[in-house]
Amino acid sequence: MSEIRAVISGVGACLPDRVMTNAEISAFVDTSDEWIVERTGIRQRHIATETEYTSHLGERAAREALDNAGLSPNDIDLIVVATTTPDYTFPATATIIQNRLGVYHGAAFDIQAVCSGFIYALKVVKNMVITGASKRALVIGAETFSRILDWEDRTTCILFGDGAGAMVLSGKADTDQGILSSFIRSDGRHKDLLHVDGGPSTTGTVGHVRMIGNQVFRYAVKDIARAMELCAKRAGLSIADIDWFVPHQANQRILDGVARKLKIRTQQVVSTVAEHANTSAASVPLAFYTAVKDGRIRKGDLVMMEAFGGGFTWGASLVRY
């Protein structure tokens, strides 16, 4: 029996039209463009309007991914949305997107692993595709993270933005393309280092992001590097074999720290953090999309995606595009 692989057959993205620069932020919190760029690499971020929801961004990214794959919504039998900022407590944002796309068959659900959500979603969907439970799936990372920011807290409000990215995963036999290996982990002991101080069961409010940045940095570099090494090893490869690295766009310092630790050339690392900031679960597919569209990532390339998020959660996924 032929081996089935989950192949990326389409990519899409969506960013809100509104751009908020560092200079704009410095008008209402004690910071400056120079301070933000030096410490994070971020120069701007996209912010959703009051009438733009996570589902709107996810739907637009999904439609572009379908067009890129040459497929219609009726070809999809599974939709998984990674998000920390759903439209509602329930129903799942994936079901809202499912309805807007006109998909009235299959299944749709959300995954919550914060910034690692898209990597977790890829793992889940890959397993469903290779077992035949799904033939073609939409995997979406979508966030309106600006909704949960404390805009008086300069340690967090400067870091995040809104956006969405999407991939179509298709089951294909007898191919060297597709997801070769994946690795996900979590460690709930570190909740207080990066969390939101609200929720339906605790405070009955949405809450705001709280973070102890220097501690998150220390864990992120170590755990991400290890995840990437293990992910490559599971595929019988080494870090040196990989063409492109598409990291979660948390902070340029973290990207640089992981690259140094694994001796990865800067030119191999796809960075969109300056333009997009940290879009949580949307950052990996947004960065992947950017590198595909500008011609860096080409068919046949080996690409390592990775992320680290609150929880802590982290993981990596190695794909031959």
MIZARO-770751 format. One record per residue (C-alpha): x, z, y; residue in one letter. Coordinates in steps of 0.25 Angstrom, whole numbers, plus 5000, padded with zeros to 4 digits. Each point is the difference from the previous one (the first is absolute). Last residue first. Layout:
BEGIN
    x    z    y bamar
    X    Z    Y     A
...
//
This chain:
BEGIN
    x    z    y bamar
 5029 5000 5088     Y
 5008 5007 4989     R
 4995 5014 5002     V
 5006 5014 5000     L
 4991 5011 5004     S
 5004 5014 5006     A
 4995 5014 5001     G
 4997 5012 5009     W
 4990 5011 5002     T
 5002 5013 5007     F
 4989 5003 5002     G
 5003 4992 5013     G
 5006 4987 4998     G
 5012 4992 4994     F
 5000 4985 4998     A
 5008 4989 4992     E
 4999 4985 4998     M
 5012 4993 4993     M
 5000 4985 5000     V
 5006 4990 4990     L
 4999 4986 5006     D
 4993 4989 4991     G
 4991 4995 5011     K
 5006 5003 5014     R
 5002 5012 5008     I
 5007 4997 5013     R
 4991 4989 5005     G
 4993 5006 5012     D
 4987 5001 4993     K
 5005 5006 4987     V
 5008 5011 5008     A
 4988 5003 5009     T
 4991 5001 4988     Y
 5010 5010 4993     F
 5000 5008 5013     A
 4985 5001 5001     L
 4999 5003 4985     P
 5009 5012 5001     V
 4995 5005 5013     S
 4985 5000 4997     A
 5000 5014 4992     A
 5006 5007 5013     S
 5000 4991 5012     T
 5013 5005 5005     N
 5005 4993 5012     A
 4995 4985 5001     H
 5010 4993 5009     E
 5013 5008 4998     A
 4996 5005 4986     V
 5000 4985 4995     T
 5013 5002 4991     S
 5003 4991 4988     V
 5013 5005 4994     V
 5009 4990 4994     Q
 5008 4997 5013     Q
 5003 5015 5001     T
 5008 4999 4987     R
 4997 5010 4990     I
 5010 5010 4996     K
 4990 5009 4993     L
 5002 5012 5009     K
 5003 4991 5012     R
 4987 4992 4998     A
 4992 5013 4998     V
 5005 5006 5013     G
 4998 4987 5008     D
 4985 5000 4996     L
 4999 5015 5003     I
 5006 4998 5013     R
 4991 4988 5003     Q
 4988 5009 4999     N
 4987 4999 4991     A
 5000 4985 4996     Q
 4998 5001 4985     H
 5011 4992 4995     P
 5001 4985 4996     V
 5013 4998 4994     F
 5005 4986 4997     W
 5009 4992 4990     D
 5001 5011 4989     I
 5011 4998 4990     D
 5009 5011 5007     A
 4990 5010 4998     I
 5001 4999 4985     S
 4992 4993 4990     L
 4994 5003 4986     G
 4986 5001 5005     A
 4999 5015 4998     R
 5014 5001 5007     K
 4994 4993 5013     A
 4989 5010 5001     C
 5010 5012 4997     L
 5009 4996 5011     E
 4989 4997 5010     M
 4994 5014 4997     A
 5013 5007 5001     R
 5002 4994 5014     A
 4986 5003 5004     I
 5002 5015 4996     D
 5013 5002 5007     K
 4996 4993 5013     V
 4986 5006 5001     A
 5004 5014 4997     Y
 5010 5002 5011     R
 4991 4992 5010     F
 4988 5009 4997     V
 5008 5012 5003     Q
 5004 4994 5014     N
 4986 4996 5003     G
 4992 5013 4998     I
 4987 4993 5001     M
 4985 5002 5004     R
 4990 4989 5001     V
 4986 5004 5005     H
 4987 5005 4995     G
 4988 4992 4995     V
 4991 5012 5001     T
 4992 5008 4990     G
 5011 5010 5000     T
 5003 5002 4985     T
 4991 4991 4991     S
 4998 4988 5010     P
 5015 5000 5005     G
 5009 5006 5010     G
 5015 5003 5004     D
 5005 4986 4995     V
 5013 5001 4992     H
 5015 4999 5000     L
 5010 5012 4998     L
 4988 5009 4996     D
 4997 4992 4988     K
 5014 5002 4994     H
 4997 5006 4987     R
 4991 4989 4996     G
 5011 4991 4994     D
 4996 4986 4997     S
 5006 4988 4992     R
 4998 4985 4998     I
 5008 4990 4993     F
 4998 4985 4998     S
 5006 4989 4992     S
 5000 4984 4999     L
 4988 4997 5009     I
 4999 4985 5000     G
 5008 4987 4997     Q
 5007 4997 4987     D
 4988 4993 4995     T
 4994 4998 4986     D
 4986 5006 5003     A
 4994 5003 5014     K
 4991 5011 5005     G
 4997 4998 5015     S
 5003 5010 5011     L
 4995 4997 5013     V
 5008 5007 5011     M
 4995 5007 5013     A
 5005 5006 5013     G
 4993 5008 5010     A
 5003 5006 5014     G
 5000 5012 5009     D
 5012 5008 5006     G
 5008 5012 4998     F
 5013 5007 5005     L
 4998 5003 5015     I
 4988 5009 4997     C
 5009 5009 4990     T
 5011 5007 5008     T
 4993 4998 5013     R
 4988 5008 4997     D
 4990 4999 5011     E
 4994 4987 4994     W
 4997 5008 4987     D
 4998 4989 4990     L
 4989 4999 4990     I
 4993 4987 5006     R
 5013 4993 5003     S
 5002 4999 4985     F
 4989 4988 5000     T
 5006 4996 4986     E
 4999 4989 4990     A
 5008 4998 4987     G
 4993 4989 4992     I
 5001 4996 4985     V
 4991 4989 4997     L
 4999 4997 4985     A
 4999 4988 4990     R
 4998 5001 4985     K
 4997 5015 4999     S
 4999 5008 4988     A
 5009 4990 4993     G
 5010 5011 4996     T
 5011 4993 5009     I
 4990 5000 5012     V
 4995 5015 4999     M
 5015 5005 4999     N
 5004 4991 5012     K
 4988 5006 5007     V
 5004 5014 4998     V
 5014 4998 5004     K
 4997 4991 5012     L
 4991 5011 5005     A
 5010 5011 4999     Y
 5010 4991 5008     I
 4989 4998 5010     F
 4997 5014 5001     G
 5014 5005 5003     S
 4997 5002 5015     C
 4988 5009 4996     V
 4998 5001 4985     A
 4985 4998 5001     Q
 4994 4989 4991     I
 4987 4993 5003     D
 4990 4993 4991     F
 4994 4986 4996     A
 4995 4995 4987     A
 4995 4987 4995     G
 4988 4992 5005     H
 4993 4998 5013     Y
 5012 4995 5008     V
 4994 4995 5013     G
 5012 5003 5008     L
 4993 5010 5009     R
 4994 5007 4988     N
 5014 5001 4993     Q
 5006 5005 5014     I
 4990 5011 5000     I
 5002 5003 4985     T
 5015 5001 5003     A
 4997 5010 5012     T
 4995 5009 4989     A
 4986 5006 5003     P
 5003 5011 5004     F
 5008 5009 5010     T
 4998 4988 5009     Y
 5008 4988 5006     D
 5012 5005 4992     P
 5013 5005 5007     T
 5010 5003 4989     T
 4999 4987 4994     T
 5004 4992 4987     A
 4988 4990 4997     V
 4998 4995 4986     V
 4991 4987 4998     I
 4997 4995 4986     L
 4993 4988 4995     D
 5005 4989 5009     I
 4997 4985 4998     D
 4987 5002 5008     N
 5008 5003 5012     P
 5006 4986 5001     S
 5013 4996 4995     L
 5012 4991 5006     G
 5009 5012 4999     A
 5003 4999 5015     N
 4985 4999 5003     D
 4998 5013 4991     L
 5011 5007 5007     A
 4994 4996 5014     E
 4987 5005 4996     R
 5006 5013 4995     A
 5007 5003 5013     A
 4987 4998 5008     R
 4993 5009 4991     E
 5010 5011 5001     G
 5000 5000 5015     L
 4985 5000 5000     H
 4999 5011 4989     S
 5010 5009 5008     T
 4990 5000 5012     Y
 5001 4992 5013     E
 4989 5004 5009     T
 5008 5011 5007     E
 5011 4990 5002     T
 5012 5000 4990     A
 5014 5003 5005     I
 5012 4991 4997     H
 5014 5007 5002     R
 5012 4998 5009     Q
 5015 5002 5001     R
 5003 5008 4988     I
 5014 5002 4995     G
 4997 5015 4997     T
 5010 5009 5007     R
 5007 4991 5010     E
 4987 4991 5002     V
 4992 5012 5003     I
 5009 5007 5010     W
 5003 4987 5007     E
 4985 4996 5002     D
 4998 5014 5006     S
 4994 5013 4996     T
 4991 5012 5006     D
 4986 4995 4997     V
 4990 4992 5008     F
 5008 4989 5007     A
 5011 5000 4990     S
 4989 4994 4990     I
 4999 4988 5009     E
 5015 4998 5001     A
 5001 5001 4985     N
 4991 4988 4999     T
 4985 4999 4995     M
 4996 4987 4995     V
 4985 4996 4999     R
 4997 4988 4992     D
 4998 5008 4987     P
 5010 4996 4989     L
 4995 4992 4987     C
 5008 4996 4988     A
 4999 4990 4988     G
 5007 4997 4987     V
 4997 4991 4988     G
 5004 4998 4986     S
 5008 5013 4997     I
 5001 4999 4985     V
 4995 5011 4990     A
 5006 4996 4987     R
 4994 4997 4987     I
 5009 4999 4987     E
 4996 4989 4991     S
 4995 5004 4986     M
//
